[in-house]
Amino acid sequence: MLPSLYIEAATHFSAMKHTLSCASERLYSTHVNPQWVNLLNVLEMNEQYERCEGCELFTTSGRHILDFLSGYCVHNAGHNHPAIVHALKDELDHRGPAMLQSHVPELAGELARELVERAGGKLERVFFANSGSEGVETAIKFSRAHTRRTGLLYAAGGFHGLTCGALSLMSEPFWRDGFGPMLQGTQPVPFGSFEALERELVTRRYAAFIVEPIQSEAGIRVPTAEYLPAAQELCRRYGTLFVLDEVQTGMYRTGPFLAAHHFEVEPDMVILAKALSGGLIPVGAVLMSEAVSSSVYNSLHRALIHTSTFGENGLAMRAGLATLTVMEDERLGQRASILGEELRRGLIEALEPYEMVTAVRGVGMLSGIEFAAPRNLKLRLAFEAFHRIHPAMFSQVLVMRLFRDHGILTQVCGNNFMVLKVAPPLVVTSEQTGEFVDAIRSVVAVAHESGTFWSEALGLARRALNW
Ligand SMILES: Cc1ncc(COP(=O)(O)O)c(C=O)c1O
């Protein structure tokens, strides 16, 4: 009797949860963004999550998913790390001053000191913002104020955010089209080329060269050891500030605190966001030299010349301090280096037999698997047909299959659809990376061996057209 009652109650409860999730999805569709819901449905990735811990996501339908995306490098410390959650609860219980805009926020000073101590070099001051884009906007304004120049150089293919200033540093028409004119005087240069950089710098028109030390959305592009030191030296020579966007690569993602530390450079500014507050509170931080900061806050009159209402809020600052403690206590940087290497070795070995896999690359726990069109004629015809429908079709079928058949969440790089991004939280275990290697091997094998993969692509194309 008891078990049947139990089953009935459980069935009722799960039906109730399903109804609730349908209702909340309808609300989201009606009042927020229906196309996001449609896209998740097309990709068969529309799950409701009831609990997320470490690398693991648990859905209301009872599925267990491994997160190999980390919200695009937000969850370096793992989802809902107990120590960070505890620090936030504590901050709320404390009932301290929040957003008075009329006092000195102590925690902002503490977090700033911790950040500049770890970053080193000439970075001594911090401006706190609420997002990566807002950090990039800050870097644009501060570099213009400091140099009294207006031009801005950036590396082609990079991703810097979708506010107008940040978007002016991204050349892909997809992101810009339809949004009107962007900032004047911005100029892309090829990532990795000192010659192209010098040709522009020599004009002395540029306030800053803004670049990701390792380009993430461009396809996990790791520069040569010489590129960033040479770029910095050229910037110095021509009076341009050297600014690193470490929104994805910072916070121990690639091993050290900053990816800059791999290359022994001393940037004038570094932009952090995403993982800085443990993935729980919006945050952004621009680390800069005293000279750059002082050229903006240069008189009493200008004490508030650049501010952001929520920028130094206590919750973000407490979360940032707790996140740094967690990452160091758990040696997550070292872990990222060791397990990241192990993961890439496993991927290279597992994917070696498959001709469509052309590279596995990365640093620390930021890796990419690059694919290319197959040489085999039958596969090539299918690949090209789907590529013409949408260049991301092939990789989205990979992502979909990893998610649906293997319970693994990934995505392709936003500016390079032929590279699958592999970026789990830094608390990932060897067993979990092993699971990922087995899963991707099996999906890639299907793409090379059977028509099922391509009929799946056809289904995806049909769903996309019907929506
Ligand atoms: C390298 C980089 N810079 C800046 C941004 C913008 O950050 P946000 O989305 O927090 O505005 C992103 C976002 O993905 C990013 O990857």
The ligand as an SDF file (V2000), in Angstrom:
LIG
                    3D

 16 16  0  0  0  0  0  0  0  0999 V2000
   36.4570   38.2400  -23.2040 C   0  0  0  0  0  0  0  0  0  0  0  0
   35.1480   38.8850  -22.8600 C   0  0  0  0  0  0  0  0  0  0  0  0
   35.1160   40.2060  -22.5980 N   0  0  0  0  0  0  0  0  0  0  0  0
   33.9810   40.8480  -22.2600 C   0  0  0  0  0  0  0  0  0  0  0  0
   32.7930   40.1540  -22.1910 C   0  0  0  0  0  0  0  0  0  0  0  0
   31.5290   40.8760  -21.8070 C   0  0  0  0  0  0  0  0  0  0  0  0
   31.1630   40.4730  -20.5390 O   0  0  0  0  0  0  0  0  0  0  0  0
   29.6570   40.6640  -20.0220 P   0  0  0  0  0  0  0  0  0  0  0  0
   28.8130   39.6750  -20.7540 O   0  0  0  0  0  0  0  0  0  0  0  0
   29.7460   40.3960  -18.5460 O   0  0  0  0  0  0  0  0  0  0  0  0
   29.2610   42.0600  -20.2990 O   0  0  0  0  0  0  0  0  0  0  0  0
   32.7720   38.7780  -22.4530 C   0  0  0  0  0  0  0  0  0  0  0  0
   31.5160   38.0310  -22.3900 C   0  0  0  0  0  0  0  0  0  0  0  0
   31.4080   36.8870  -22.7030 O   0  0  0  0  0  0  0  0  0  0  0  0
   33.9720   38.1310  -22.7950 C   0  0  0  0  0  0  0  0  0  0  0  0
   34.0140   36.8320  -23.0670 O   0  0  0  0  0  0  0  0  0  0  0  0
  1  2  1  0
  2  3  1  0
  2 15  2  0
  3  4  2  0
  4  5  1  0
  5  6  1  0
  5 12  2  0
  6  7  1  0
  7  8  1  0
  8  9  2  0
  8 10  1  0
  8 11  1  0
 12 13  1  0
 12 15  1  0
 13 14  2  0
 15 16  1  0
M  END
$$$$
